[in-house]
Amino acid sequence: MKARNELRLLPWLGPDGKPCYLSTDDSDGYMSRLADNIEAIQLGMAAELLKQAQELLDDRDTKTEELRLLATKLTEALQDALRVATSRGHRLTTPESHCS
């Protein structure tokens, strides 16, 4: 089994609300591909939500309830995007530094 910092953070939470991790060296395995697809969907939905947010914020007639719902959805999208960024950041390879 890999060290915890080598596990892939998956783009969903477990039933108890805790993060889920994947331990595999196969980046083309079923679970890795599923996670990649869900990350892409989450980021695409966040981009669409951002467009909708701009429209609502530009409309001076937007009601408080609409803004509250927008804030809730933006918070959820930001949580997803941060989870994706964290997962991808952990999977980046860092070159070893060499001192002479």
CORUR-V706620 format. One record per pair of residues at least 24 apart in sequence whose C-alpha atoms are under 7 Angstrom apart, sorted by the first residue. I is the first residue (numbers start at 0). GAP is how many residues later the second one is. Records with the same first field share a line. If there is no record, write none. Layout:
# CORUR-V706620
I = GAP / GAP
This chain:
# CORUR-V706620
7 = 79
8 = 78
9 = 25
10 = 24 / 27 / 28 / 69 / 72 / 73
38 = 45
41 = 38
42 = 38
45 = 31
